[in-house]
Every structure is written in C-alpha cells, then in structure tokens.
Amino acid sequence: MMVRLALIFVLGIFSFAVDVQPYKVFVAGEMRRIMQRGELSPVIKLDTIKGKHTFGLGPAAWLKGEIILLDGVSHVSYLDNDKIVTMQTPDAEASMFVYVSIANWQIIQMDEPVNNMESLELIVEKIAQQKGLDLTQPVPFKIIVSKETLSYHVIDWKEGTPHTTATHKRFAKIGRLNNEPVTIVGFYSSSHQGIITPHTSKIHAHFLGGSEQVVGHVDDIKIENGYKLSFPKIK
C-alpha cells in the first residue's frame, strides 16, 4: 500500500496526515517538540477540525490541561486552585494533537485481562492485526469500561518554567479511578514514538469519565475483564 504524507501548515507548525484506508490519521505538532524542546505554544485550534465523527487527544496549549475529542465534541480538563475543572468547548487549543474521523467502529467484547500499559499495547497490537488493520501506520482505538483501576494526570505547567521530559509531571495533578465508567480514546503505533506517542510507549491515550467527568492522560490501567475494545471498521 502506498503511504502519502501531506504537509498541512497550522499556526506555523506543520502537521501530517497518513493516508490509510479506510481512515486518515492527522497529527498537529509532535510529542518530542514538547518533551525534548520545551515548545508549548498552540499548534492547532480544535474548531478547525470538522466532522461529527472525529476523535482525538492531546495536551492543551501551554500544557494547561488535557483534551479529548469524542464524536466531534471537545472536552477539556484543567486545574483551578488545584481542583480539576472539565468543560466542553470548541475553542480549545493544543500544543500537540492527533485525530481521526471514523464513522463506523468494529466493537469487540473483551475478557482478556489488562495488567498495565505494556499489556494493553500487546492486546491492542494483537487484536488490531487480527482485524486486518495496518500496524505499520497509527491505529486508533477506543475502550469502554466500568470496572478498572486507572492512573492518570492532568498537566498544569507553571508559566515561565523550562520544560523537560524529566520534569513533565512536576506541575501535574495525579489521580486514580477505581471501578468508574470511562471512555478511552487512544492511538497505537510502533513507529511514531516521539511524534504521536511518548518516546517510551507505543500508546498515547486519554479518557473521559469518573464521577466528576475528568479528562486525563492515561498513565497506567488494569482491567480484569469485561470491556469493549473498538477499532475502525474495515469493509
């Protein structure tokens, strides 16, 4: 299959789209731009992403919160006096954002345990391959679960402080959910680390859920059984 890379300039920072049937993954900015170079300025406004079947994730501009895009609706969590506040807004801006438009998902009822993020990587890779997705390109996925242990953070970077990989969570609010319904949007890739995923992981995932409807970056997760794993539907 021929892969086409299209350069799209957004607020002076390039994005690229990977043309993969039957969906196209877009990326504005890169993880390493933030983690290695400490560049936190916005690269995209979410109101420029059109379509009701769009899904995506990324850190808010200047690392002032976490964003998830679900069915065309952007949800943002940020800190206000150390309290997490969540809102829906089409005006959010991101320091990096990966997104995709998918109208039809194939849903798999899963009973295989997830022990941690590394375990989730292996499960996503295995099931995606079984369902015929191209693992040489980014693979979007969703998880719906109500019985899990999920560790997360919501970033709240202090303005004027130099940012590095080692200090990334210095100003983050760390949280944990136990057996609370969540929807997770994630992207798997074995060849885009530092671009759409952290340099130490093949998965970048955000969630919306919990009793306070928090949006957070998934740091770790454990699921014993009984969850729904979804991938783009292949015709």
Secondary structure as GFF3:
##gff-version 3
##sequence-region A 1 235
A	DSSP	beta_strand	5	10	.	.	.	ID=ss1
A	DSSP	beta_strand	13	20	.	.	.	ID=ss2
A	DSSP	beta_strand	23	28	.	.	.	ID=ss3
A	DSSP	alpha_helix	31	35	.	.	.	ID=ss4
A	DSSP	beta_strand	44	45	.	.	.	ID=ss5
A	DSSP	three_ten_helix	46	48	.	.	.	ID=ss6
A	DSSP	beta_strand	54	59	.	.	.	ID=ss7
A	DSSP	three_ten_helix	61	63	.	.	.	ID=ss8
A	DSSP	beta_strand	66	70	.	.	.	ID=ss9
A	DSSP	beta_strand	73	80	.	.	.	ID=ss10
A	DSSP	beta_strand	83	88	.	.	.	ID=ss11
A	DSSP	beta_strand	93	94	.	.	.	ID=ss12
A	DSSP	beta_strand	97	101	.	.	.	ID=ss13
A	DSSP	beta_strand	105	110	.	.	.	ID=ss14
A	DSSP	alpha_helix	117	130	.	.	.	ID=ss15
A	DSSP	beta_strand	139	145	.	.	.	ID=ss16
A	DSSP	beta_strand	149	154	.	.	.	ID=ss17
A	DSSP	beta_strand	173	178	.	.	.	ID=ss18
A	DSSP	beta_strand	182	188	.	.	.	ID=ss19
A	DSSP	beta_strand	203	209	.	.	.	ID=ss20
A	DSSP	beta_strand	214	222	.	.	.	ID=ss21
A	DSSP	beta_strand	227	232	.	.	.	ID=ss22
###
